[in-house]
Amino acid sequence: MSPGVLSGNMMERLRRVVGTRQQSHLECRRCGTTLETDGTACPACGSSDIARYDF
Ligand SMILES: [Zn+2]
């Protein structure tokens, strides 16, 4: 179990509870950083492996 995956799941659960708006969510698969804009690369680690969740 890696810390990155764990924190990513926690963020997803938090957002599911807090936000009910229909929107897309972009998150770095590598470090779990949330991308606020429609970016294609992570601002924190530079990875282009971005996960997209549609609520
Ligand atoms: Zn990243």
mmCIF file of the protein (N, C-alpha, C, O) and its ligand, coordinates in Angstrom:
data_MODEL
# 
_entry.id   MODEL 
# 
loop_
_entity.id 
_entity.type 
_entity.pdbx_number_of_molecules 
1 polymer     1 
2 non-polymer 1 
# 
_entity_poly.entity_id                      1 
_entity_poly.type                           'polypeptide(L)' 
_entity_poly.nstd_linkage                   no 
_entity_poly.nstd_monomer                   no 
_entity_poly.pdbx_seq_one_letter_code       MSPGVLSGNMMERLRRVVGTRQQSHLECRRCGTTLETDGTACPACGSSDIARYDF 
_entity_poly.pdbx_seq_one_letter_code_can   MSPGVLSGNMMERLRRVVGTRQQSHLECRRCGTTLETDGTACPACGSSDIARYDF 
_entity_poly.pdbx_strand_id                 A 
# 
loop_
_entity_poly_seq.entity_id 
_entity_poly_seq.num 
_entity_poly_seq.mon_id 
_entity_poly_seq.hetero 
1 1  MET n 
1 2  SER n 
1 3  PRO n 
1 4  GLY n 
1 5  VAL n 
1 6  LEU n 
1 7  SER n 
1 8  GLY n 
1 9  ASN n 
1 10 MET n 
1 11 MET n 
1 12 GLU n 
1 13 ARG n 
1 14 LEU n 
1 15 ARG n 
1 16 ARG n 
1 17 VAL n 
1 18 VAL n 
1 19 GLY n 
1 20 THR n 
1 21 ARG n 
1 22 GLN n 
1 23 GLN n 
1 24 SER n 
1 25 HIS n 
1 26 LEU n 
1 27 GLU n 
1 28 CYS n 
1 29 ARG n 
1 30 ARG n 
1 31 CYS n 
1 32 GLY n 
1 33 THR n 
1 34 THR n 
1 35 LEU n 
1 36 GLU n 
1 37 THR n 
1 38 ASP n 
1 39 GLY n 
1 40 THR n 
1 41 ALA n 
1 42 CYS n 
1 43 PRO n 
1 44 ALA n 
1 45 CYS n 
1 46 GLY n 
1 47 SER n 
1 48 SER n 
1 49 ASP n 
1 50 ILE n 
1 51 ALA n 
1 52 ARG n 
1 53 TYR n 
1 54 ASP n 
1 55 PHE n 
# 
loop_
_struct_asym.id 
_struct_asym.entity_id 
A 1 
B 2 
# 
loop_
_chem_comp.id 
_chem_comp.type 
_chem_comp.mon_nstd_flag 
ALA 'L-peptide linking' y 
ARG 'L-peptide linking' y 
ASN 'L-peptide linking' y 
ASP 'L-peptide linking' y 
CYS 'L-peptide linking' y 
GLN 'L-peptide linking' y 
GLU 'L-peptide linking' y 
GLY 'peptide linking'   y 
HIS 'L-peptide linking' y 
ILE 'L-peptide linking' y 
LEU 'L-peptide linking' y 
MET 'L-peptide linking' y 
PHE 'L-peptide linking' y 
PRO 'L-peptide linking' y 
SER 'L-peptide linking' y 
THR 'L-peptide linking' y 
TYR 'L-peptide linking' y 
VAL 'L-peptide linking' y 
ZN  non-polymer         . 
# 
_pdbx_entity_nonpoly.entity_id   2 
_pdbx_entity_nonpoly.name        ? 
_pdbx_entity_nonpoly.comp_id     ZN 
# 
_pdbx_nonpoly_scheme.asym_id         B 
_pdbx_nonpoly_scheme.entity_id       2 
_pdbx_nonpoly_scheme.mon_id          ZN 
_pdbx_nonpoly_scheme.ndb_seq_num     1 
_pdbx_nonpoly_scheme.pdb_seq_num     101 
_pdbx_nonpoly_scheme.auth_seq_num    101 
_pdbx_nonpoly_scheme.pdb_mon_id      ZN 
_pdbx_nonpoly_scheme.auth_mon_id     ZN 
_pdbx_nonpoly_scheme.pdb_strand_id   A 
_pdbx_nonpoly_scheme.pdb_ins_code    . 
# 
loop_
_atom_site.group_PDB 
_atom_site.id 
_atom_site.type_symbol 
_atom_site.label_atom_id 
_atom_site.label_alt_id 
_atom_site.label_comp_id 
_atom_site.label_asym_id 
_atom_site.label_entity_id 
_atom_site.label_seq_id 
_atom_site.pdbx_PDB_ins_code 
_atom_site.Cartn_x 
_atom_site.Cartn_y 
_atom_site.Cartn_z 
_atom_site.occupancy 
_atom_site.B_iso_or_equiv 
_atom_site.pdbx_formal_charge 
_atom_site.auth_seq_id 
_atom_site.auth_comp_id 
_atom_site.auth_asym_id 
_atom_site.auth_atom_id 
_atom_site.pdbx_PDB_model_num 
ATOM   1   N  N  . MET A 1 1  ? 0.853   -1.200 0.000   1.00 0.00 ? 1   MET A N  1 
ATOM   2   C  CA . MET A 1 1  ? 0.000   0.000  0.000   1.00 0.00 ? 1   MET A CA 1 
ATOM   3   C  C  . MET A 1 1  ? 0.884   1.244  0.000   1.00 0.00 ? 1   MET A C  1 
ATOM   4   O  O  . MET A 1 1  ? 1.706   1.416  0.900   1.00 0.00 ? 1   MET A O  1 
ATOM   5   N  N  . SER A 1 2  ? 0.727   2.099  -0.982  1.00 0.00 ? 2   SER A N  1 
ATOM   6   C  CA . SER A 1 2  ? 1.539   3.306  -1.043  1.00 0.00 ? 2   SER A CA 1 
ATOM   7   C  C  . SER A 1 2  ? 0.767   4.501  -0.483  1.00 0.00 ? 2   SER A C  1 
ATOM   8   O  O  . SER A 1 2  ? -0.453  4.567  -0.630  1.00 0.00 ? 2   SER A O  1 
ATOM   9   N  N  . PRO A 1 3  ? 1.451   5.434  0.148   1.00 0.00 ? 3   PRO A N  1 
ATOM   10  C  CA . PRO A 1 3  ? 0.815   6.627  0.733   1.00 0.00 ? 3   PRO A CA 1 
ATOM   11  C  C  . PRO A 1 3  ? 0.050   7.439  -0.304  1.00 0.00 ? 3   PRO A C  1 
ATOM   12  O  O  . PRO A 1 3  ? -0.999  8.009  -0.004  1.00 0.00 ? 3   PRO A O  1 
ATOM   13  N  N  . GLY A 1 4  ? 0.581   7.491  -1.529  1.00 0.00 ? 4   GLY A N  1 
ATOM   14  C  CA . GLY A 1 4  ? -0.062  8.268  -2.577  1.00 0.00 ? 4   GLY A CA 1 
ATOM   15  C  C  . GLY A 1 4  ? -1.448  7.747  -2.906  1.00 0.00 ? 4   GLY A C  1 
ATOM   16  O  O  . GLY A 1 4  ? -2.400  8.515  -3.044  1.00 0.00 ? 4   GLY A O  1 
ATOM   17  N  N  . VAL A 1 5  ? -1.550  6.435  -3.028  1.00 0.00 ? 5   VAL A N  1 
ATOM   18  C  CA . VAL A 1 5  ? -2.841  5.827  -3.349  1.00 0.00 ? 5   VAL A CA 1 
ATOM   19  C  C  . VAL A 1 5  ? -3.823  6.043  -2.207  1.00 0.00 ? 5   VAL A C  1 
ATOM   20  O  O  . VAL A 1 5  ? -5.004  6.310  -2.430  1.00 0.00 ? 5   VAL A O  1 
ATOM   21  N  N  . LEU A 1 6  ? -3.326  5.924  -0.992  1.00 0.00 ? 6   LEU A N  1 
ATOM   22  C  CA . LEU A 1 6  ? -4.190  6.070  0.184   1.00 0.00 ? 6   LEU A CA 1 
ATOM   23  C  C  . LEU A 1 6  ? -4.777  7.479  0.261   1.00 0.00 ? 6   LEU A C  1 
ATOM   24  O  O  . LEU A 1 6  ? -5.983  7.639  0.451   1.00 0.00 ? 6   LEU A O  1 
ATOM   25  N  N  . SER A 1 7  ? -3.927  8.508  0.113   1.00 0.00 ? 7   SER A N  1 
ATOM   26  C  CA . SER A 1 7  ? -4.403  9.887  0.201   1.00 0.00 ? 7   SER A CA 1 
ATOM   27  C  C  . SER A 1 7  ? -5.352  10.194 -0.952  1.00 0.00 ? 7   SER A C  1 
ATOM   28  O  O  . SER A 1 7  ? -6.306  10.953 -0.784  1.00 0.00 ? 7   SER A O  1 
ATOM   29  N  N  . GLY A 1 8  ? -5.099  9.611  -2.117  1.00 0.00 ? 8   GLY A N  1 
ATOM   30  C  CA . GLY A 1 8  ? -5.980  9.826  -3.256  1.00 0.00 ? 8   GLY A CA 1 
ATOM   31  C  C  . GLY A 1 8  ? -7.377  9.308  -2.982  1.00 0.00 ? 8   GLY A C  1 
ATOM   32  O  O  . GLY A 1 8  ? -8.364  9.969  -3.305  1.00 0.00 ? 8   GLY A O  1 
ATOM   33  N  N  . ASN A 1 9  ? -7.465  8.140  -2.394  1.00 0.00 ? 9   ASN A N  1 
ATOM   34  C  CA . ASN A 1 9  ? -8.768  7.572  -2.067  1.00 0.00 ? 9   ASN A CA 1 
ATOM   35  C  C  . ASN A 1 9  ? -9.483  8.408  -1.024  1.00 0.00 ? 9   ASN A C  1 
ATOM   36  O  O  . ASN A 1 9  ? -10.702 8.575  -1.079  1.00 0.00 ? 9   ASN A O  1 
ATOM   37  N  N  . MET A 1 10 ? -8.726  8.930  -0.078  1.00 0.00 ? 10  MET A N  1 
ATOM   38  C  CA . MET A 1 10 ? -9.331  9.771  0.963   1.00 0.00 ? 10  MET A CA 1 
ATOM   39  C  C  . MET A 1 10 ? -9.917  11.038 0.358   1.00 0.00 ? 10  MET A C  1 
ATOM   40  O  O  . MET A 1 10 ? -11.020 11.452 0.714   1.00 0.00 ? 10  MET A O  1 
ATOM   41  N  N  . MET A 1 11 ? -9.169  11.656 -0.562  1.00 0.00 ? 11  MET A N  1 
ATOM   42  C  CA . MET A 1 11 ? -9.653  12.868 -1.215  1.00 0.00 ? 11  MET A CA 1 
ATOM   43  C  C  . MET A 1 11 ? -10.930 12.580 -1.988  1.00 0.00 ? 11  MET A C  1 
ATOM   44  O  O  . MET A 1 11 ? -11.872 13.373 -1.978  1.00 0.00 ? 11  MET A O  1 
ATOM   45  N  N  . GLU A 1 12 ? -10.947 11.451 -2.649  1.00 0.00 ? 12  GLU A N  1 
ATOM   46  C  CA . GLU A 1 12 ? -12.125 11.098 -3.444  1.00 0.00 ? 12  GLU A CA 1 
ATOM   47  C  C  . GLU A 1 12 ? -13.341 10.921 -2.540  1.00 0.00 ? 12  GLU A C  1 
ATOM   48  O  O  . GLU A 1 12 ? -14.442 11.363 -2.870  1.00 0.00 ? 12  GLU A O  1 
ATOM   49  N  N  . ARG A 1 13 ? -13.132 10.279 -1.411  1.00 0.00 ? 13  ARG A N  1 
ATOM   50  C  CA . ARG A 1 13 ? -14.240 10.068 -0.480  1.00 0.00 ? 13  ARG A CA 1 
ATOM   51  C  C  . ARG A 1 13 ? -14.723 11.393 0.091   1.00 0.00 ? 13  ARG A C  1 
ATOM   52  O  O  . ARG A 1 13 ? -15.927 11.610 0.231   1.00 0.00 ? 13  ARG A O  1 
ATOM   53  N  N  . LEU A 1 14 ? -13.785 12.284 0.422   1.00 0.00 ? 14  LEU A N  1 
ATOM   54  C  CA . LEU A 1 14 ? -14.146 13.595 0.955   1.00 0.00 ? 14  LEU A CA 1 
ATOM   55  C  C  . LEU A 1 14 ? -14.985 14.371 -0.047  1.00 0.00 ? 14  LEU A C  1 
ATOM   56  O  O  . LEU A 1 14 ? -16.008 14.958 0.306   1.00 0.00 ? 14  LEU A O  1 
ATOM   57  N  N  . ARG A 1 15 ? -14.549 14.368 -1.285  1.00 0.00 ? 15  ARG A N  1 
ATOM   58  C  CA . ARG A 1 15 ? -15.258 15.132 -2.310  1.00 0.00 ? 15  ARG A CA 1 
ATOM   59  C  C  . ARG A 1 15 ? -16.649 14.540 -2.550  1.00 0.00 ? 15  ARG A C  1 
ATOM   60  O  O  . ARG A 1 15 ? -17.605 15.259 -2.842  1.00 0.00 ? 15  ARG A O  1 
ATOM   61  N  N  . ARG A 1 16 ? -16.737 13.248 -2.423  1.00 0.00 ? 16  ARG A N  1 
ATOM   62  C  CA . ARG A 1 16 ? -18.031 12.618 -2.646  1.00 0.00 ? 16  ARG A CA 1 
ATOM   63  C  C  . ARG A 1 16 ? -19.025 13.067 -1.568  1.00 0.00 ? 16  ARG A C  1 
ATOM   64  O  O  . ARG A 1 16 ? -20.219 13.209 -1.829  1.00 0.00 ? 16  ARG A O  1 
ATOM   65  N  N  . VAL A 1 17 ? -18.509 13.287 -0.358  1.00 0.00 ? 17  VAL A N  1 
ATOM   66  C  CA . VAL A 1 17 ? -19.369 13.707 0.748   1.00 0.00 ? 17  VAL A CA 1 
ATOM   67  C  C  . VAL A 1 17 ? -19.689 15.191 0.660   1.00 0.00 ? 17  VAL A C  1 
ATOM   68  O  O  . VAL A 1 17 ? -20.838 15.600 0.832   1.00 0.00 ? 17  VAL A O  1 
ATOM   69  N  N  . VAL A 1 18 ? -18.667 15.990 0.392   1.00 0.00 ? 18  VAL A N  1 
ATOM   70  C  CA . VAL A 1 18 ? -18.814 17.449 0.429   1.00 0.00 ? 18  VAL A CA 1 
ATOM   71  C  C  . VAL A 1 18 ? -19.512 17.996 -0.814  1.00 0.00 ? 18  VAL A C  1 
ATOM   72  O  O  . VAL A 1 18 ? -20.442 18.796 -0.716  1.00 0.00 ? 18  VAL A O  1 
ATOM   73  N  N  . GLY A 1 19 ? -19.047 17.551 -1.987  1.00 0.00 ? 19  GLY A N  1 
ATOM   74  C  CA . GLY A 1 19 ? -19.538 18.150 -3.221  1.00 0.00 ? 19  GLY A CA 1 
ATOM   75  C  C  . GLY A 1 19 ? -20.518 17.261 -3.959  1.00 0.00 ? 19  GLY A C  1 
ATOM   76  O  O  . GLY A 1 19 ? -20.240 16.086 -4.199  1.00 0.00 ? 19  GLY A O  1 
ATOM   77  N  N  . THR A 1 20 ? -21.656 17.816 -4.317  1.00 0.00 ? 20  THR A N  1 
ATOM   78  C  CA . THR A 1 20 ? -22.639 17.052 -5.082  1.00 0.00 ? 20  THR A CA 1 
ATOM   79  C  C  . THR A 1 20 ? -22.807 17.638 -6.481  1.00 0.00 ? 20  THR A C  1 
ATOM   80  O  O  . THR A 1 20 ? -23.676 17.225 -7.248  1.00 0.00 ? 20  THR A O  1 
ATOM   81  N  N  . ARG A 1 21 ? -21.953 18.610 -6.792  1.00 0.00 ? 21  ARG A N  1 
ATOM   82  C  CA . ARG A 1 21 ? -22.055 19.232 -8.107  1.00 0.00 ? 21  ARG A CA 1 
ATOM   83  C  C  . ARG A 1 21 ? -21.571 18.268 -9.198  1.00 0.00 ? 21  ARG A C  1 
ATOM   84  O  O  . ARG A 1 21 ? -20.686 17.443 -8.972  1.00 0.00 ? 21  ARG A O  1 
ATOM   85  N  N  . GLN A 1 22 ? -22.166 18.393 -10.371 1.00 0.00 ? 22  GLN A N  1 
ATOM   86  C  CA . GLN A 1 22 ? -21.737 17.589 -11.502 1.00 0.00 ? 22  GLN A CA 1 
ATOM   87  C  C  . GLN A 1 22 ? -20.521 18.254 -12.139 1.00 0.00 ? 22  GLN A C  1 
ATOM   88  O  O  . GLN A 1 22 ? -20.627 19.334 -12.720 1.00 0.00 ? 22  GLN A O  1 
ATOM   89  N  N  . GLN A 1 23 ? -19.390 17.614 -12.028 1.00 0.00 ? 23  GLN A N  1 
ATOM   90  C  CA . GLN A 1 23 ? -18.194 18.189 -12.618 1.00 0.00 ? 23  GLN A CA 1 
ATOM   91  C  C  . GLN A 1 23 ? -17.109 17.127 -12.750 1.00 0.00 ? 23  GLN A C  1 
ATOM   92  O  O  . GLN A 1 23 ? -17.182 16.046 -12.165 1.00 0.00 ? 23  GLN A O  1 
ATOM   93  N  N  . SER A 1 24 ? -16.119 17.473 -13.527 1.00 0.00 ? 24  SER A N  1 
ATOM   94  C  CA . SER A 1 24 ? -15.006 16.565 -13.686 1.00 0.00 ? 24  SER A CA 1 
ATOM   95  C  C  . SER A 1 24 ? -13.946 16.880 -12.647 1.00 0.00 ? 24  SER A C  1 
ATOM   96  O  O  . SER A 1 24 ? -13.793 18.021 -12.211 1.00 0.00 ? 24  SER A O  1 
ATOM   97  N  N  . HIS A 1 25 ? -13.231 15.858 -12.267 1.00 0.00 ? 25  HIS A N  1 
ATOM   98  C  CA . HIS A 1 25 ? -12.156 16.046 -11.300 1.00 0.00 ? 25  HIS A CA 1 
ATOM   99  C  C  . HIS A 1 25 ? -10.894 15.407 -11.857 1.00 0.00 ? 25  HIS A C  1 
ATOM   100 O  O  . HIS A 1 25 ? -10.893 14.241 -12.250 1.00 0.00 ? 25  HIS A O  1 
ATOM   101 N  N  . LEU A 1 26 ? -9.821  16.189 -11.885 1.00 0.00 ? 26  LEU A N  1 
ATOM   102 C  CA . LEU A 1 26 ? -8.559  15.675 -12.398 1.00 0.00 ? 26  LEU A CA 1 
ATOM   103 C  C  . LEU A 1 26 ? -7.592  15.483 -11.245 1.00 0.00 ? 26  LEU A C  1 
ATOM   104 O  O  . LEU A 1 26 ? -7.444  16.351 -10.385 1.00 0.00 ? 26  LEU A O  1 
ATOM   105 N  N  . GLU A 1 27 ? -6.950  14.351 -11.243 1.00 0.00 ? 27  GLU A N  1 
ATOM   106 C  CA . GLU A 1 27 ? -6.037  14.035 -10.153 1.00 0.00 ? 27  GLU A CA 1 
ATOM   107 C  C  . GLU A 1 27 ? -4.835  13.259 -10.678 1.00 0.00 ? 27  GLU A C  1 
ATOM   108 O  O  . GLU A 1 27 ? -4.965  12.350 -11.497 1.00 0.00 ? 27  GLU A O  1 
ATOM   109 N  N  . CYS A 1 28 ? -3.674  13.641 -10.188 1.00 0.00 ? 28  CYS A N  1 
ATOM   110 C  CA . CYS A 1 28 ? -2.448  12.972 -10.603 1.00 0.00 ? 28  CYS A CA 1 
ATOM   111 C  C  . CYS A 1 28 ? -2.425  11.538 -10.064 1.00 0.00 ? 28  CYS A C  1 
ATOM   112 O  O  . CYS A 1 28 ? -2.619  11.315 -8.869  1.00 0.00 ? 28  CYS A O  1 
ATOM   113 N  N  . ARG A 1 29 ? -2.187  10.569 -10.954 1.00 0.00 ? 29  ARG A N  1 
ATOM   114 C  CA . ARG A 1 29 ? -2.130  9.175  -10.527 1.00 0.00 ? 29  ARG A CA 1 
ATOM   115 C  C  . ARG A 1 29 ? -0.844  8.894  -9.762  1.00 0.00 ? 29  ARG A C  1 
ATOM   116 O  O  . ARG A 1 29 ? -0.759  7.933  -8.997  1.00 0.00 ? 29  ARG A O  1 
ATOM   117 N  N  . ARG A 1 30 ? 0.141   9.733  -9.975  1.00 0.00 ? 30  ARG A N  1 
ATOM   118 C  CA . ARG A 1 30 ? 1.453   9.477  -9.389  1.00 0.00 ? 30  ARG A CA 1 
ATOM   119 C  C  . ARG A 1 30 ? 1.540   9.953  -7.940  1.00 0.00 ? 30  ARG A C  1 
ATOM   120 O  O  . ARG A 1 30 ? 1.992   9.217  -7.063  1.00 0.00 ? 30  ARG A O  1 
ATOM   121 N  N  . CYS A 1 31 ? 1.094   11.217 -7.691  1.00 0.00 ? 31  CYS A N  1 
ATOM   122 C  CA . CYS A 1 31 ? 1.252   11.764 -6.345  1.00 0.00 ? 31  CYS A CA 1 
ATOM   123 C  C  . CYS A 1 31 ? -0.073  12.158 -5.710  1.00 0.00 ? 31  CYS A C  1 
ATOM   124 O  O  . CYS A 1 31 ? -0.117  12.502 -4.529  1.00 0.00 ? 31  CYS A O  1 
ATOM   125 N  N  . GLY A 1 32 ? -1.157  12.111 -6.484  1.00 0.00 ? 32  GLY A N  1 
ATOM   126 C  CA . GLY A 1 32 ? -2.477  12.377 -5.918  1.00 0.00 ? 32  GLY A CA 1 
ATOM   127 C  C  . GLY A 1 32 ? -2.850  13.839 -5.854  1.00 0.00 ? 32  GLY A C  1 
ATOM   128 O  O  . GLY A 1 32 ? -3.872  14.193 -5.266  1.00 0.00 ? 32  GLY A O  1 
ATOM   129 N  N  . THR A 1 33 ? -2.028  14.706 -6.458  1.00 0.00 ? 33  THR A N  1 
ATOM   130 C  CA . THR A 1 33 ? -2.333  16.128 -6.452  1.00 0.00 ? 33  THR A CA 1 
ATOM   131 C  C  . THR A 1 33 ? -3.572  16.430 -7.297  1.00 0.00 ? 33  THR A C  1 
ATOM   132 O  O  . THR A 1 33 ? -3.720  15.905 -8.400  1.00 0.00 ? 33  THR A O  1 
ATOM   133 N  N  . THR A 1 34 ? -4.440  17.260 -6.784  1.00 0.00 ? 34  THR A N  1 
ATOM   134 C  CA . THR A 1 34 ? -5.629  17.655 -7.526  1.00 0.00 ? 34  THR A CA 1 
ATOM   135 C  C  . THR A 1 34 ? -5.300  18.770 -8.498  1.00 0.00 ? 34  THR A C  1 
ATOM   136 O  O  . THR A 1 34 ? -4.667  19.759 -8.131  1.00 0.00 ? 34  THR A O  1 
ATOM   137 N  N  . LEU A 1 35 ? -5.736  18.605 -9.750  1.00 0.00 ? 35  LEU A N  1 
ATOM   138 C  CA . LEU A 1 35 ? -5.550  19.640 -10.758 1.00 0.00 ? 35  LEU A CA 1 
ATOM   139 C  C  . LEU A 1 35 ? -6.830  20.458 -10.848 1.00 0.00 ? 35  LEU A C  1 
ATOM   140 O  O  . LEU A 1 35 ? -7.888  19.927 -11.187 1.00 0.00 ? 35  LEU A O  1 
ATOM   141 N  N  . GLU A 1 36 ? -6.738  21.739 -10.550 1.00 0.00 ? 36  GLU A N  1 
ATOM   142 C  CA . GLU A 1 36 ? -7.926  22.584 -10.529 1.00 0.00 ? 36  GLU A CA 1 
ATOM   143 C  C  . GLU A 1 36 ? -8.376  22.941 -11.938 1.00 0.00 ? 36  GLU A C  1 
ATOM   144 O  O  . GLU A 1 36 ? -9.555  23.212 -12.165 1.00 0.00 ? 36  GLU A O  1 
ATOM   145 N  N  . THR A 1 37 ? -7.461  22.943 -12.866 1.00 0.00 ? 37  THR A N  1 
ATOM   146 C  CA . THR A 1 37 ? -7.795  23.295 -14.240 1.00 0.00 ? 37  THR A CA 1 
ATOM   147 C  C  . THR A 1 37 ? -7.655  22.078 -15.143 1.00 0.00 ? 37  THR A C  1 
ATOM   148 O  O  . THR A 1 37 ? -7.229  21.009 -14.707 1.00 0.00 ? 37  THR A O  1 
ATOM   149 N  N  . ASP A 1 38 ? -8.018  22.258 -16.405 1.00 0.00 ? 38  ASP A N  1 
ATOM   150 C  CA . ASP A 1 38 ? -7.929  21.166 -17.362 1.00 0.00 ? 38  ASP A CA 1 
ATOM   151 C  C  . ASP A 1 38 ? -6.497  20.960 -17.840 1.00 0.00 ? 38  ASP A C  1 
ATOM   152 O  O  . ASP A 1 38 ? -6.216  21.037 -19.036 1.00 0.00 ? 38  ASP A O  1 
ATOM   153 N  N  . GLY A 1 39 ? -5.614  20.704 -16.918 1.00 0.00 ? 39  GLY A N  1 
ATOM   154 C  CA . GLY A 1 39 ? -4.221  20.522 -17.268 1.00 0.00 ? 39  GLY A CA 1 
ATOM   155 C  C  . GLY A 1 39 ? -3.944  19.109 -17.744 1.00 0.00 ? 39  GLY A C  1 
ATOM   156 O  O  . GLY A 1 39 ? -4.736  18.197 -17.504 1.00 0.00 ? 39  GLY A O  1 
ATOM   157 N  N  . THR A 1 40 ? -2.828  18.932 -18.413 1.00 0.00 ? 40  THR A N  1 
ATOM   158 C  CA . THR A 1 40 ? -2.463  17.604 -18.884 1.00 0.00 ? 40  THR A CA 1 
ATOM   159 C  C  . THR A 1 40 ? -1.230  17.098 -18.159 1.00 0.00 ? 40  THR A C  1 
ATOM   160 O  O  . THR A 1 40 ? -0.779  15.976 -18.389 1.00 0.00 ? 40  THR A O  1 
ATOM   161 N  N  . ALA A 1 41 ? -0.684  17.935 -17.278 1.00 0.00 ? 41  ALA A N  1 
ATOM   162 C  CA . ALA A 1 41 ? 0.474   17.523 -16.500 1.00 0.00 ? 41  ALA A CA 1 
ATOM   163 C  C  . ALA A 1 41 ? 0.319   17.992 -15.060 1.00 0.00 ? 41  ALA A C  1 
ATOM   164 O  O  . ALA A 1 41 ? -0.267  19.042 -14.795 1.00 0.00 ? 41  ALA A O  1 
ATOM   165 N  N  . CYS A 1 42 ? 0.854   17.199 -14.131 1.00 0.00 ? 42  CYS A N  1 
ATOM   166 C  CA . CYS A 1 42 ? 0.759   17.535 -12.719 1.00 0.00 ? 42  CYS A CA 1 
ATOM   167 C  C  . CYS A 1 42 ? 1.689   18.699 -12.380 1.00 0.00 ? 42  CYS A C  1 
ATOM   168 O  O  . CYS A 1 42 ? 2.870   18.655 -12.723 1.00 0.00 ? 42  CYS A O  1 
ATOM   169 N  N  . PRO A 1 43 ? 1.182   19.738 -11.714 1.00 0.00 ? 43  PRO A N  1 
ATOM   170 C  CA . PRO A 1 43 ? 1.996   20.887 -11.328 1.00 0.00 ? 43  PRO A CA 1 
ATOM   171 C  C  . PRO A 1 43 ? 2.982   20.555 -10.214 1.00 0.00 ? 43  PRO A C  1 
ATOM   172 O  O  . PRO A 1 43 ? 3.954   21.280 -10.003 1.00 0.00 ? 43  PRO A O  1 
ATOM   173 N  N  . ALA A 1 44 ? 2.735   19.475 -9.513  1.00 0.00 ? 44  ALA A N  1 
ATOM   174 C  CA . ALA A 1 44 ? 3.580   19.132 -8.381  1.00 0.00 ? 44  ALA A CA 1 
ATOM   175 C  C  . ALA A 1 44 ? 4.744   18.233 -8.771  1.00 0.00 ? 44  ALA A C  1 
ATOM   176 O  O  . ALA A 1 44 ? 5.878   18.475 -8.358  1.00 0.00 ? 44  ALA A O  1 
ATOM   177 N  N  . CYS A 1 45 ? 4.475   17.193 -9.566  1.00 0.00 ? 45  CYS A N  1 
ATOM   178 C  CA . CYS A 1 45 ? 5.542   16.237 -9.888  1.00 0.00 ? 45  CYS A CA 1 
ATOM   179 C  C  . CYS A 1 45 ? 5.839   16.177 -11.381 1.00 0.00 ? 45  CYS A C  1 
ATOM   180 O  O  . CYS A 1 45 ? 6.803   15.535 -11.796 1.00 0.00 ? 45  CYS A O  1 
ATOM   181 N  N  . GLY A 1 46 ? 5.014   16.845 -12.195 1.00 0.00 ? 46  GLY A N  1 
ATOM   182 C  CA . GLY A 1 46 ? 5.278   16.899 -13.629 1.00 0.00 ? 46  GLY A CA 1 
ATOM   183 C  C  . GLY A 1 46 ? 4.805   15.687 -14.407 1.00 0.00 ? 46  GLY A C  1 
ATOM   184 O  O  . GLY A 1 46 ? 5.023   15.595 -15.615 1.00 0.00 ? 46  GLY A O  1 
ATOM   185 N  N  . SER A 1 47 ? 4.156   14.756 -13.718 1.00 0.00 ? 47  SER A N  1 
ATOM   186 C  CA . SER A 1 47 ? 3.667   13.560 -14.398 1.00 0.00 ? 47  SER A CA 1 
ATOM   187 C  C  . SER A 1 47 ? 2.506   13.900 -15.321 1.00 0.00 ? 47  SER A C  1 
ATOM   188 O  O  . SER A 1 47 ? 1.688   14.766 -15.009 1.00 0.00 ? 47  SER A O  1 
ATOM   189 N  N  . SER A 1 48 ? 2.436   13.215 -16.457 1.00 0.00 ? 48  SER A N  1 
ATOM   190 C  CA . SER A 1 48 ? 1.322   13.437 -17.385 1.00 0.00 ? 48  SER A CA 1 
ATOM   191 C  C  . SER A 1 48 ? 0.276   12.334 -17.254 1.00 0.00 ? 48  SER A C  1 
ATOM   192 O  O  . SER A 1 48 ? -0.657  12.245 -18.052 1.00 0.00 ? 48  SER A O  1 
ATOM   193 N  N  . ASP A 1 49 ? 0.448   11.506 -16.242 1.00 0.00 ? 49  ASP A N  1 
ATOM   194 C  CA . ASP A 1 49 ? -0.506  10.423 -16.005 1.00 0.00 ? 49  ASP A CA 1 
ATOM   195 C  C  . ASP A 1 49 ? -1.607  10.940 -15.079 1.00 0.00 ? 49  ASP A C  1 
ATOM   196 O  O  . ASP A 1 49 ? -1.538  10.792 -13.859 1.00 0.00 ? 49  ASP A O  1 
ATOM   197 N  N  . ILE A 1 50 ? -2.632  11.553 -15.696 1.00 0.00 ? 50  ILE A N  1 
ATOM   198 C  CA . ILE A 1 50 ? -3.687  12.211 -14.939 1.00 0.00 ? 50  ILE A CA 1 
ATOM   199 C  C  . ILE A 1 50 ? -4.974  11.386 -14.961 1.00 0.00 ? 50  ILE A C  1 
ATOM   200 O  O  . ILE A 1 50 ? -5.440  10.964 -16.019 1.00 0.00 ? 50  ILE A O  1 
ATOM   201 N  N  . ALA A 1 51 ? -5.527  11.168 -13.794 1.00 0.00 ? 51  ALA A N  1 
ATOM   202 C  CA . ALA A 1 51 ? -6.795  10.457 -13.704 1.00 0.00 ? 51  ALA A CA 1 
ATOM   203 C  C  . ALA A 1 51 ? -7.939  11.453 -13.770 1.00 0.00 ? 51  ALA A C  1 
ATOM   204 O  O  . ALA A 1 51 ? -7.840  12.552 -13.225 1.00 0.00 ? 51  ALA A O  1 
ATOM   205 N  N  . ARG A 1 52 ? -9.026  11.073 -14.437 1.00 0.00 ? 52  ARG A N  1 
ATOM   206 C  CA . ARG A 1 52 ? -10.176 11.960 -14.550 1.00 0.00 ? 52  ARG A CA 1 
ATOM   207 C  C  . ARG A 1 52 ? -11.413 11.266 -13.999 1.00 0.00 ? 52  ARG A C  1 
ATOM   208 O  O  . ARG A 1 52 ? -11.734 10.135 -14.363 1.00 0.00 ? 52  ARG A O  1 
ATOM   209 N  N  . TYR A 1 53 ? -12.089 11.973 -13.116 1.00 0.00 ? 53  TYR A N  1 
ATOM   210 C  CA . TYR A 1 53 ? -13.321 11.443 -12.550 1.00 0.00 ? 53  TYR A CA 1 
ATOM   211 C  C  . TYR A 1 53 ? -14.482 12.354 -12.917 1.00 0.00 ? 53  TYR A C  1 
ATOM   212 O  O  . TYR A 1 53 ? -14.421 13.564 -12.700 1.00 0.00 ? 53  TYR A O  1 
ATOM   213 N  N  . ASP A 1 54 ? -15.523 11.782 -13.465 1.00 0.00 ? 54  ASP A N  1 
ATOM   214 C  CA . ASP A 1 54 ? -16.722 12.570 -13.779 1.00 0.00 ? 54  ASP A CA 1 
ATOM   215 C  C  . ASP A 1 54 ? -17.787 12.308 -12.741 1.00 0.00 ? 54  ASP A C  1 
ATOM   216 O  O  . ASP A 1 54 ? -18.231 11.176 -12.552 1.00 0.00 ? 54  ASP A O  1 
ATOM   217 N  N  . PHE A 1 55 ? -18.192 13.373 -12.069 1.00 0.00 ? 55  PHE A N  1 
ATOM   218 C  CA . PHE A 1 55 ? -19.216 13.227 -11.034 1.00 0.00 ? 55  PHE A CA 1 
ATOM   219 C  C  . PHE A 1 55 ? -20.612 13.395 -11.624 1.00 0.00 ? 55  PHE A C  1 
ATOM   220 O  O  . PHE A 1 55 ? -21.603 13.305 -10.900 1.00 0.00 ? 55  PHE A O  1 
HETATM 221 ZN ZN . ZN  B 2 .  ? 1.787   14.479 -9.460  1.00 0.00 2 101 ZN  A ZN 1 
# 
